[in-house]
Amino acid sequence: MYQFLRSLLDPVTISFCALGVTLVGAWWKHPDARRGLRVVTLVFVLAWIGSTKVVGYLSTRFLEANYPPVLRMPDDAEAIVLLSGGAIAPTEALPETRPACDTLRRCREAARLYHTRPDQPVPIIACGGKVDAEREGDTLALLMKALLVEMGVNEDDILVEDSSR
């Protein structure tokens, strides 16, 4: 229920609804302007269809279809490059920067791949700096390094690149 109400209060949803109501009102009140309204309505419908989850899923499938998931680390792999997926800014309640969900998933996948070859571990290159250089706290790369160590990755096998934005 919360997610539904949250999605209704999203500014994009409110804008789409307001534009839709305006278009319906224009079609109803101004029959002489319908010729010009066709283009606006077509653009509105295409934008609405393009913003649905179905189109997002299909476009993602189209892009990812040629790249099946890697279940085991390839024998010729020399490193795992781990790109950050964002962070959650500190608040009064939680004063430390925390990795976002995408960063957590990427760290978990990198650790899983790392552990598929325990006899030949490869280094993990954790990439991620600070988006806002003036904020206090660790860089994303250092946050990811700490997560990877918690997941059983040898600290010496983690290289940190923390100047990227």
N, C-alpha and C positions, 0 to 999 in steps of 0.2 A: 504494500500500500504506500509506504514511504517513497519507494522508487517511482511509482506512478505519479504521485503528487509532485515529486521533485522534477520529473520530466515535464509535467504540465507548467511548472513555474520557470522553466528554462527560457531565457530570452529569445532563443531561436524559435521555440515552439509558440511563444506568445506572438512573435512577429509574423510567423506563418499563419496563425489563426486570424490575426488582425487583417492581414492582407487578403486572406480568403473571404472573410466577411465583407471587406471593402469591395472585392471583385463581384461577389454575389449581389451586393447592393447596387453596384454600377450596372450590372446586367439587367437588373430588375427595373431600376429607375430611369435608365437612359437607353431605350431600345434603339435609338438612332446612332448610338456610339458603339454598337456591338461589333462592327467591322474592325475597329481599332482595338477593342477589348480581346479579340481572338488571339492576337499575338501575346498580349500580356498574360492572358489566361494560359496559353500554351507554355510560356516560360515558367509560370507559377507551377503548373502541373509537373513539368519536367524537373524543376528544382525539388518539388516535394517527393517525386519518385526517386530522384537521385540521393535523397537524404534518408531513405528507408534502410533498415538493417538488411533486408534481402539484397538490395543492390550492393551494399557494403560487403556482404558475405560473398556474393558472386564475383565481385571485382577482386577481392582478396584471393579467392580460389583460383581465378584466372592468373594472377601474378605468382602464386605459390605452387601451381600444379607441376611445374617443371623441376621443383626442388623438394624431393621427398624428405621427411625428417631424418636426421642422422641419429641412428640408434646406438652406434658404436663409433668411437674415435677412429678415423682412418689411419692406417699404418704409416702413411707418409706425411701425416700432419706434424708440423713443427711447433705450432702454438695455437692457443685458443684466444681469439680477440673478443673481449667482453666490453660491449658498448653500454653505457649507462642508459637508463630509461626514465630518468627524472628523480626528484626528491620531494619530500614533504617538508615545507619550511617549519622552523621551530615556532611554538606558540607558548603562551604562559603555562598551560597545562603540561606540555611536553617540550621542554626547552632545547632539545637536541634535534638536529636535522636527521630525518629518517628517510630511507630509500622508499621510492614509490613502488607500486605493485609490479610495474614492468621491470624495474631494476631487480626486484626480488626474484621474479621468474627467470630472468636472464642469468642471475647468479646461480640459481638452483640448477639450471640446464648446463651451465659451464662446469659446475662441480660434478654433475652426473657424468658428463663426458670425460672429465679429468679422471674420475674413478674407474672408467671402463678399461683403462690401460695402467693398472697399478705397477706393472713391471717396467714401463717406459713412460713415466709422467712427462707431460709437456708443460711449458710455462703458460700461465694465463696472463694476458696483458689486459689489465683493467683500465679502461679509458673513461675519463669524466672529470672535468674541473668544476668550477663554480660558475653558474650562469650569471649571478650577481656577485662580482668580486668584492663588494663592500660588506656583504653579509658575513657574519661570524660563523664558525663551524668548519668541519672537515669538508674536503672535496668529495665528489661522488666516487672517485676512484679509491680513496681511503675507506669510505663506507663499504664499498664492494669488497675491498681486501679483508676488512674485519668480518664481513659475512662469509666470505669464502673460507677463512680460517676456521670459523665456527662450523662450517660444513665439512671439515676434515681435509681441506687442501693445505699442503705444506706451504708455510709462509715464504720460504725461499723460492718457491715456484711461481710466485705472484709478482709481476712487474707492474708498477703504477705509472700511469701517464695522466697527470692531473692538471695539465695546463690547457686542455681543450675546453671549448664552450659549446 
